[in-house]
Amino acid sequence: MTPIAMIVSLEAVRLEAHSALPNAPVVDDRRPESATLKKVRGFAARRLRAAADRVEPTPALTYG
């Protein structure tokens, strides 16, 4: 292995190991969700919860 390749690989390993530390910087690389997508997700979650309650009601609803 050439000296420069060893230096580059050691630096990459060091950066990877330091990314797991508690004080590592956090980079948010996700795009913000659109309002339409949030509405669709909320609607889907409510429909799925209603369907799940019909199939198997939660104990609070059964014994309440």
VMD Tcl script that builds the backbone (N, CA, C; Angstrom):
set m [mol new atoms 192]
animate dup $m
set s [atomselect $m all]
$s set {name element resname resid chain x y z} {
  {N N MET 1 A 0.852 -1.174 0.000}
  {CA C MET 1 A 0.000 0.000 0.000}
  {C C MET 1 A 0.899 1.239 0.000}
  {N N THR 2 A 0.566 2.184 -0.818}
  {CA C THR 2 A 1.374 3.397 -0.887}
  {C C THR 2 A 1.113 4.253 0.354}
  {N N PRO 3 A 2.085 5.076 0.719}
  {CA C PRO 3 A 1.916 5.902 1.922}
  {C C PRO 3 A 0.686 6.820 1.854}
  {N N ILE 4 A 0.417 7.382 0.691}
  {CA C ILE 4 A -0.735 8.291 0.592}
  {C C ILE 4 A -2.055 7.529 0.744}
  {N N ALA 5 A -2.110 6.315 0.216}
  {CA C ALA 5 A -3.327 5.513 0.355}
  {C C ALA 5 A -3.555 5.135 1.813}
  {N N MET 6 A -2.475 4.867 2.538}
  {CA C MET 6 A -2.610 4.527 3.947}
  {C C MET 6 A -3.094 5.738 4.742}
  {N N ILE 7 A -2.572 6.896 4.435}
  {CA C ILE 7 A -2.987 8.115 5.132}
  {C C ILE 7 A -4.465 8.405 4.856}
  {N N VAL 8 A -4.881 8.279 3.607}
  {CA C VAL 8 A -6.271 8.545 3.245}
  {C C VAL 8 A -7.203 7.541 3.921}
  {N N SER 9 A -6.816 6.269 3.926}
  {CA C SER 9 A -7.681 5.266 4.538}
  {C C SER 9 A -7.751 5.438 6.055}
  {N N LEU 10 A -6.654 5.787 6.700}
  {CA C LEU 10 A -6.674 6.028 8.143}
  {C C LEU 10 A -7.536 7.241 8.494}
  {N N GLU 11 A -7.473 8.261 7.678}
  {CA C GLU 11 A -8.311 9.447 7.907}
  {C C GLU 11 A -9.791 9.101 7.753}
  {N N ALA 12 A -10.119 8.280 6.774}
  {CA C ALA 12 A -11.516 7.865 6.580}
  {C C ALA 12 A -12.012 7.037 7.756}
  {N N VAL 13 A -11.154 6.160 8.269}
  {CA C VAL 13 A -11.524 5.346 9.432}
  {C C VAL 13 A -11.712 6.235 10.660}
  {N N ARG 14 A -10.850 7.211 10.832}
  {CA C ARG 14 A -10.959 8.124 11.971}
  {C C ARG 14 A -12.258 8.927 11.915}
  {N N LEU 15 A -12.601 9.434 10.737}
  {CA C LEU 15 A -13.836 10.191 10.588}
  {C C LEU 15 A -15.061 9.318 10.845}
  {N N GLU 16 A -15.027 8.088 10.370}
  {CA C GLU 16 A -16.145 7.164 10.587}
  {C C GLU 16 A -16.295 6.846 12.067}
  {N N ALA 17 A -15.200 6.629 12.758}
  {CA C ALA 17 A -15.263 6.319 14.193}
  {C C ALA 17 A -15.745 7.519 15.001}
  {N N HIS 18 A -15.340 8.707 14.628}
  {CA C HIS 18 A -15.750 9.902 15.362}
  {C C HIS 18 A -17.205 10.266 15.091}
  {N N SER 19 A -17.801 9.760 14.026}
  {CA C SER 19 A -19.203 10.082 13.742}
  {C C SER 19 A -20.148 9.393 14.716}
  {N N ALA 20 A -19.656 8.411 15.467}
  {CA C ALA 20 A -20.489 7.699 16.434}
  {C C ALA 20 A -20.410 8.309 17.831}
  {N N LEU 21 A -19.602 9.309 18.029}
  {CA C LEU 21 A -19.473 9.925 19.339}
  {C C LEU 21 A -20.717 10.751 19.673}
  {N N PRO 22 A -21.033 10.904 20.954}
  {CA C PRO 22 A -22.229 11.666 21.341}
  {C C PRO 22 A -22.166 13.138 20.937}
  {N N ASN 23 A -20.993 13.704 20.848}
  {CA C ASN 23 A -20.880 15.119 20.496}
  {C C ASN 23 A -20.642 15.326 18.997}
  {N N ALA 24 A -20.885 14.312 18.185}
  {CA C ALA 24 A -20.680 14.440 16.745}
  {C C ALA 24 A -21.727 15.391 16.160}
  {N N PRO 25 A -21.356 16.167 15.149}
  {CA C PRO 25 A -22.331 17.075 14.542}
  {C C PRO 25 A -23.428 16.294 13.824}
  {N N VAL 26 A -24.635 16.828 13.878}
  {CA C VAL 26 A -25.780 16.191 13.239}
  {C C VAL 26 A -26.103 16.967 11.968}
  {N N VAL 27 A -26.159 16.264 10.862}
  {CA C VAL 27 A -26.469 16.887 9.584}
  {C C VAL 27 A -27.796 16.323 9.108}
  {N N ASP 28 A -28.792 17.186 8.989}
  {CA C ASP 28 A -30.103 16.760 8.527}
  {C C ASP 28 A -30.126 16.877 7.007}
  {N N ASP 29 A -30.035 15.749 6.321}
  {CA C ASP 29 A -29.976 15.773 4.863}
  {C C ASP 29 A -31.302 15.393 4.219}
  {N N ARG 30 A -32.356 15.274 5.028}
  {CA C ARG 30 A -33.660 14.954 4.449}
  {C C ARG 30 A -34.326 16.225 3.948}
  {N N ARG 31 A -35.080 16.073 2.882}
  {CA C ARG 31 A -35.844 17.213 2.377}
  {C C ARG 31 A -37.080 17.389 3.250}
  {N N PRO 32 A -37.526 18.611 3.460}
  {CA C PRO 32 A -38.739 18.808 4.253}
  {C C PRO 32 A -39.953 18.233 3.512}
  {N N GLU 33 A -40.896 17.673 4.284}
  {CA C GLU 33 A -42.093 17.088 3.678}
  {C C GLU 33 A -43.074 18.190 3.286}
  {N N SER 34 A -43.788 17.948 2.221}
  {CA C SER 34 A -44.782 18.916 1.794}
  {C C SER 34 A -46.029 18.782 2.667}
  {N N ALA 35 A -46.848 19.800 2.675}
  {CA C ALA 35 A -48.075 19.779 3.472}
  {C C ALA 35 A -49.024 18.696 2.967}
  {N N THR 36 A -49.050 18.478 1.670}
  {CA C THR 36 A -49.921 17.450 1.104}
  {C C THR 36 A -49.514 16.068 1.586}
  {N N LEU 37 A -48.232 15.797 1.611}
  {CA C LEU 37 A -47.751 14.495 2.069}
  {C C LEU 37 A -48.081 14.283 3.542}
  {N N LYS 38 A -47.968 15.326 4.359}
  {CA C LYS 38 A -48.321 15.215 5.775}
  {C C LYS 38 A -49.800 14.889 5.939}
  {N N LYS 39 A -50.655 15.501 5.125}
  {CA C LYS 39 A -52.095 15.238 5.197}
  {C C LYS 39 A -52.402 13.803 4.776}
  {N N VAL 40 A -51.747 13.341 3.730}
  {CA C VAL 40 A -51.979 11.977 3.252}
  {C C VAL 40 A -51.518 10.963 4.304}
  {N N ARG 41 A -50.372 11.210 4.925}
  {CA C ARG 41 A -49.889 10.302 5.969}
  {C C ARG 41 A -50.826 10.280 7.164}
  {N N GLY 42 A -51.321 11.432 7.571}
  {CA C GLY 42 A -52.261 11.499 8.688}
  {C C GLY 42 A -53.552 10.762 8.372}
  {N N PHE 43 A -54.059 10.947 7.173}
  {CA C PHE 43 A -55.282 10.261 6.750}
  {C C PHE 43 A -55.070 8.753 6.734}
  {N N ALA 44 A -53.955 8.316 6.179}
  {CA C ALA 44 A -53.658 6.882 6.115}
  {C C ALA 44 A -53.505 6.300 7.520}
  {N N ALA 45 A -52.875 7.038 8.423}
  {CA C ALA 45 A -52.698 6.551 9.794}
  {C C ALA 45 A -54.041 6.406 10.495}
  {N N ARG 46 A -54.936 7.366 10.312}
  {CA C ARG 46 A -56.265 7.274 10.936}
  {C C ARG 46 A -57.062 6.110 10.372}
  {N N ARG 47 A -56.999 5.910 9.056}
  {CA C ARG 47 A -57.730 4.802 8.432}
  {C C ARG 47 A -57.185 3.451 8.909}
  {N N LEU 48 A -55.856 3.331 8.986}
  {CA C LEU 48 A -55.257 2.078 9.445}
  {C C LEU 48 A -55.588 1.808 10.908}
  {N N ARG 49 A -55.606 2.848 11.739}
  {CA C ARG 49 A -55.955 2.665 13.150}
  {C C ARG 49 A -57.406 2.211 13.281}
  {N N ALA 50 A -58.302 2.810 12.485}
  {CA C ALA 50 A -59.713 2.419 12.523}
  {C C ALA 50 A -59.886 0.972 12.062}
  {N N ALA 51 A -59.169 0.592 11.019}
  {CA C ALA 51 A -59.256 -0.791 10.535}
  {C C ALA 51 A -58.701 -1.761 11.580}
  {N N ALA 52 A -57.617 -1.400 12.232}
  {CA C ALA 52 A -57.039 -2.265 13.258}
  {C C ALA 52 A -57.985 -2.401 14.449}
  {N N ASP 53 A -58.664 -1.337 14.817}
  {CA C ASP 53 A -59.609 -1.405 15.930}
  {C C ASP 53 A -60.820 -2.275 15.593}
  {N N ARG 54 A -61.206 -2.318 14.345}
  {CA C ARG 54 A -62.321 -3.185 13.959}
  {C C ARG 54 A -61.922 -4.657 14.010}
  {N N VAL 55 A -60.687 -4.941 13.602}
  {CA C VAL 55 A -60.216 -6.320 13.594}
  {C C VAL 55 A -59.977 -6.808 15.019}
  {N N GLU 56 A -59.287 -6.014 15.809}
  {CA C GLU 56 A -58.968 -6.387 17.177}
  {C C GLU 56 A -59.003 -5.133 18.032}
  {N N PRO 57 A -60.121 -4.898 18.758}
  {CA C PRO 57 A -60.221 -3.692 19.564}
  {C C PRO 57 A -59.180 -3.673 20.683}
  {N N THR 58 A -58.759 -2.474 21.050}
  {CA C THR 58 A -57.805 -2.346 22.143}
  {C C THR 58 A -58.479 -2.692 23.456}
  {N N PRO 59 A -57.750 -3.172 24.462}
  {CA C PRO 59 A -58.358 -3.539 25.738}
  {C C PRO 59 A -59.145 -2.406 26.393}
  {N N ALA 60 A -58.710 -1.164 26.233}
  {CA C ALA 60 A -59.422 -0.061 26.848}
  {C C ALA 60 A -60.823 0.083 26.261}
  {N N LEU 61 A -60.969 -0.204 24.993}
  {CA C LEU 61 A -62.287 -0.124 24.376}
  {C C LEU 61 A -63.140 -1.338 24.708}
  {N N THR 62 A -62.535 -2.463 24.927}
  {CA C THR 62 A -63.262 -3.695 25.188}
  {C C THR 62 A -63.800 -3.743 26.619}
  {N N TYR 63 A -62.978 -3.333 27.584}
  {CA C TYR 63 A -63.347 -3.484 28.980}
  {C C TYR 63 A -63.765 -2.158 29.621}
  {N N GLY 64 A -63.857 -1.094 28.841}
  {CA C GLY 64 A -64.130 0.222 29.404}
  {C C GLY 64 A -65.516 0.464 29.656}
}
mol reanalyze $m
mol bondsrecalc $m
mol representation Tube
mol addrep $m
